[in-house]
Amino acid sequence: MARPLTRGRGAVPDAEWESPEAPSPFMSVKEVAEYLRLNTKKVYALVGEGQIPATKVTGKWLFPRKLVDQWLMETSHGGLLTDRLVITGSDDPLLRRAVMRLVRELEGHAVIGYTVAGTQLGLSLLARHRVDVCGVRWGPAGESGHRHAALVQQYPPHKSWVLVRAFTRERGLMVGADFDYVGDLSGLFRSGVRWAMRPDTASADRHLRELCATYDFDPAKLRVVRTVESEREAASMLARQQADVSPGSHAVAREFGLDFIPLDWEAYDFALDRGVYFRTLFQRFVETLKSEDCQRFARSLGGYDFQQCGQIIWSD
């Protein structure tokens, strides 16, 4: 009878032994090209566009096998992640309302996430396939056609993106109810006025800088008491009398019982991949924005217009 095989002292247990044919967790350019049935030139193009997960080690590109598989699933039309929708970008109270309403309707059959990151950071997350949709607002509504298109084209994956109109909304300056405002905008730039500001990657910061340029005022001279991450955080500061003025929308000012100085209207658009646009979950989300419940909520806040809601306004 054959004797059972034994190992000497310090031998590695069976569970830790790997088959010599086990694939490496990382692939080279040539290997990933064979894996995806592409030529290496196309692989380098995908890396340059930031579309495929890769890392550079000592001058050579390596591709994590698990992340490449995940990337294939996430970018597949009708793939495994059609029951997930992650939204980021600019803040808006109606958007929050629509997300919460749809979550309740779905009753746990799908996941919808919404986190505020600002327009530019949100687009960076979209370009790295970390989110599915980014809310974009970058200038007055009349200029949004070319401003939004020019902005998204700064990100390599934009060739597969579309811009979908959500709504237009009134923007301006939110003012604390107890702040003594006499009707002259130039008075808001005096030294004693306390401002709650947004990060320089947010559209509200760009809007304020354009306003300062109109009045020939250096924004660096504003008395900034805090830089906040969202309009609602700024409005909360104004409501608690911790600041006097902040750029924001009519809707958020009304939500927090603040005074509002209207300046113009801006477009709020969704940037997303074409594959995500055709997901049933995204289409349901757009229909939720159009629902009577959301429309009634929008009317209660004021400052919204839905004439182009759901329309594709740009595609490369």
C-alpha positions, -999 to 999 in steps of 0.1 A, spaced: 0 0 0 13 34 -9 23 56 21 4 89 24 25 119 15 37 140 45 54 173 47 84 183 68 85 208 95 74 243 85 55 231 54 28 253 40 -8 240 47 -29 228 17 -52 259 19 -22 282 12 -9 263 -18 -16 279 -51 -19 261 -84 10 270 -107 -16 278 -133 -35 304 -111 -37 337 -130 -18 367 -117 -40 393 -100 -24 419 -124 -22 419 -161 3 436 -185 -8 457 -215 -3 427 -238 -23 404 -214 -52 428 -209 -53 433 -247 -56 395 -252 -81 393 -224 -103 420 -239 -96 409 -275 -82 444 -284 -50 456 -298 -24 472 -275 -29 506 -291 -66 506 -281 -56 496 -245 -32 525 -243 -60 548 -256 -84 535 -229 -57 542 -203 -51 577 -217 -89 584 -215 -90 572 -179 -117 546 -189 -100 514 -178 -86 508 -142 -48 507 -143 -18 517 -123 18 525 -133 47 508 -116 83 515 -125 72 529 -158 49 499 -168 12 498 -168 -5 471 -147 -42 462 -148 -59 447 -116 -78 417 -130 -107 421 -105 -112 458 -113 -111 451 -150 -138 425 -146 -158 450 -125 -153 477 -151 -167 453 -178 -198 447 -157 -204 483 -148 -200 495 -184 -221 468 -200 -255 479 -213 -280 459 -193 -253 446 -170 -254 434 -134 -255 469 -119 -287 481 -135 -303 480 -101 -280 507 -88 -279 545 -94 -253 566 -77 -258 604 -81 -234 632 -72 -226 667 -82 -243 700 -73 -268 701 -45 -305 707 -49 -335 702 -25 -358 689 -53 -332 663 -63 -331 651 -27 -369 648 -27 -370 628 -59 -343 604 -47 -362 598 -14 -395 593 -32 -381 568 -56 -363 549 -28 -396 544 -11 -413 533 -43 -386 507 -50 -389 492 -15 -354 478 -14 -354 463 -49 -327 488 -61 -301 511 -46 -301 548 -52 -274 570 -36 -270 608 -37 -240 627 -23 -231 663 -28 -196 669 -43 -200 700 -64 -199 701 -102 -162 697 -110 -154 671 -83 -186 652 -93 -174 651 -130 -141 637 -118 -159 609 -100 -180 602 -130 -149 601 -152 -133 575 -129 -165 554 -130 -171 559 -92 -207 573 -98 -234 569 -125 -248 605 -127 -234 639 -120 -255 670 -115 -240 699 -134 -247 737 -132 -221 760 -145 -234 795 -155 -266 812 -166 -292 792 -184 -288 811 -216 -252 800 -218 -255 765 -205 -256 750 -240 -220 758 -246 -207 762 -210 -218 727 -199 -206 711 -231 -172 728 -228 -169 717 -192 -177 680 -197 -153 678 -227 -124 685 -204 -128 649 -191 -115 621 -214 -146 597 -212 -169 625 -224 -172 609 -258 -196 583 -243 -215 609 -222 -247 628 -227 -262 658 -210 -298 655 -199 -318 686 -187 -333 682 -153 -347 718 -149 -337 754 -147 -337 772 -114 -335 808 -101 -302 817 -85 -289 847 -66 -278 855 -30 -293 841 1 -294 866 29 -300 861 66 -335 873 77 -319 894 104 -293 910 82 -299 947 74 -299 947 36 -309 980 20 -312 970 -16 -278 980 -30 -258 949 -40 -225 969 -36 -233 972 1 -229 934 5 -192 938 -3 -184 961 26 -159 948 51 -183 939 79 -204 915 59 -199 878 68 -199 854 38 -203 817 38 -184 805 7 -183 773 -14 -152 755 -26 -135 767 -58 -147 736 -76 -184 745 -70 -204 765 -96 -216 788 -68 -180 800 -63 -177 807 -100 -210 826 -100 -199 848 -71 -166 856 -88 -184 867 -119 -207 889 -97 -176 905 -80 -161 912 -115 -194 930 -124 -189 953 -94 -152 956 -100 -146 940 -65 -117 917 -55 -134 885 -41 -102 880 -20 -113 910 1 -146 893 12 -149 885 49 -153 847 46 -163 831 79 -164 795 66 -162 775 34 -191 750 33 -197 720 12 -233 726 1 -259 753 -4 -280 738 24 -250 740 48 -246 777 39 -283 783 44 -281 766 78 -253 790 88 -274 820 77 -305 808 96 -284 804 127 -269 839 122 -234 826 119 -231 843 85 -249 870 66 -248 862 29 -240 833 6 -246 825 -31 -275 800 -36 -309 793 -51 -344 806 -46 -355 771 -35 -329 767 -8 -334 802 6 -372 795 8 -365 761 24 -346 778 53 -368 809 56 -341 833 43 -344 864 22 -333 861 -14 -319 885 -39 -326 871 -74 -300 875 -101 -306 851 -130 -316 815 -139 -293 786 -143 -296 752 -159 -293 720 -139 -283 691 -161 -273 655 -156 -240 642 -171 -240 604 -175 -229 576 -198 -252 566 -226 -255 531 -212 -267 546 -179 -292 569 -197 -309 537 -211 -312 521 -177 -348 517 -165 -338 531 -131 -325 564 -145 -357 568 -167 -378 561 -136 -358 588 -118 -366 613 -145 -402 604 -143 -402 609 -106 -389 644 -111 -419 650 -134 -443 635 -109 -471 656 -93 -455 651 -59 -422 666 -69 -439 693 -90 -460 704 -60 -428 705 -38 -411 726 -65 -440 751 -65 -439 753 -27 -402 764 -29 -404 784 -60 -377 792 -86 -380 761 -108 -389 755 -145 -394 721 -161 -399 729 -197 -370 707 -210 -370 681 -182 -356 648 -195 -344 661 -229 -309 652 -241 -294 686 -247 -258 675 -257 -241 644 -270 -207 641 -286 
